[in-house]
Amino acid sequence: NDAYGPPSNFLEIYVSDRQTRVSAGRGRFTTYEIRVKVVVPPLPGKAFLRQLPFRGDDGIFDDNFIEERKQGLEQFINKVAGHPLAQNERCLHMFLQDEIIDKSYTPSKIRHA
């Protein structure tokens, strides 16, 4: 019965290309190739070159650079928050709305205020 099946936009994960390897002194481990059907947008790029000393500019503290990073982060958050599955996640709402981040948060122990 489809009434009890996962919704059409449900997260689907495919695992393929199993490879078992042996590492000296560490035993056996298995590597899997995992394909996720939900596309997570990439984070804004890093700024390694701007962190180098003696650049002659403000580097990562340059106002234009800060504005670019802010816009990139805003676009990333909007893409994540706009995803149909993420919109219903309480942990995302907590992250975006709570002023104080609870570092001991675990999904199974959400405090409902």
C-alpha positions in Angstrom: 0.0 0.0 0.0 1.5 3.3 -1.1 -0.2 5.2 1.8 2.5 3.9 4.1 5.4 4.2 1.7 8.0 7.0 1.8 7.0 10.3 0.2 8.2 10.9 -3.4 10.7 13.5 -2.1 12.1 11.2 0.5 15.9 11.0 0.9 17.2 8.0 -1.0 20.8 6.7 -0.6 22.4 4.2 -3.0 25.5 2.2 -2.0 27.6 0.5 -4.6 31.1 -0.6 -5.5 31.9 -2.4 -2.3 35.7 -2.8 -1.8 37.2 -4.7 1.2 40.7 -3.7 2.1 43.3 -4.8 4.7 45.5 -2.3 6.4 48.6 -3.2 8.3 47.9 -3.3 12.0 44.4 -1.9 11.6 42.4 -4.9 10.5 39.9 -5.0 7.7 37.6 -2.2 6.6 35.1 -1.8 3.7 34.8 1.2 1.4 31.5 2.0 -0.2 30.6 4.5 -2.9 27.5 6.3 -1.6 25.2 8.3 -3.9 22.6 10.5 -2.3 19.6 11.5 -4.3 19.2 14.8 -2.5 21.7 17.3 -3.8 23.4 19.4 -1.1 24.7 22.7 -2.4 28.4 23.2 -2.0 29.7 25.6 0.7 31.2 28.9 -0.4 34.8 28.5 -1.4 37.7 28.9 1.0 39.9 32.0 1.1 43.4 30.5 1.5 45.2 33.0 -0.6 43.6 35.9 1.3 45.1 34.6 4.5 48.7 34.8 3.3 50.8 37.5 5.1 52.3 40.5 3.3 49.6 40.8 0.7 49.4 44.6 0.8 45.6 44.6 1.4 43.3 43.7 4.2 43.0 40.0 3.1 40.1 38.3 4.8 39.2 41.5 6.6 38.6 43.4 3.3 35.1 44.9 3.3 34.4 43.7 -0.3 35.6 40.2 0.5 33.4 40.0 3.7 30.4 41.1 1.6 31.1 38.3 -1.0 31.4 35.7 1.7 28.2 36.9 3.4 26.3 36.7 0.1 27.7 33.2 -0.6 26.7 32.0 2.9 23.3 33.5 2.5 22.8 31.7 -0.8 23.9 28.4 0.7 21.6 28.7 3.7 18.6 29.7 1.5 19.2 26.6 -0.7 19.4 24.3 2.3 16.4 25.9 4.0 14.4 25.8 0.8 14.7 22.1 0.4 11.4 20.3 1.0 12.9 17.8 3.5 15.0 20.4 5.4 12.0 22.7 5.9 10.4 20.4 8.4 13.6 19.7 10.4 13.4 21.1 13.9 17.2 21.1 14.2 17.5 23.4 11.2 14.9 25.8 12.7 16.8 25.7 16.0 20.1 26.5 14.2 18.6 29.4 12.2 16.5 30.9 15.0 18.1 30.3 18.4 20.5 33.0 19.5 22.5 30.6 21.7 23.7 27.3 20.1 23.3 24.2 22.4 26.6 22.4 21.9 25.2 19.3 23.6 22.3 19.0 21.2 21.3 15.5 20.1 18.3 14.9 17.8 16.7 12.4 20.1 16.8 14.9 23.0 15.2 18.0 21.6 13.8 20.2 24.4 10.4 21.6 23.4 10.0 25.1 24.8 
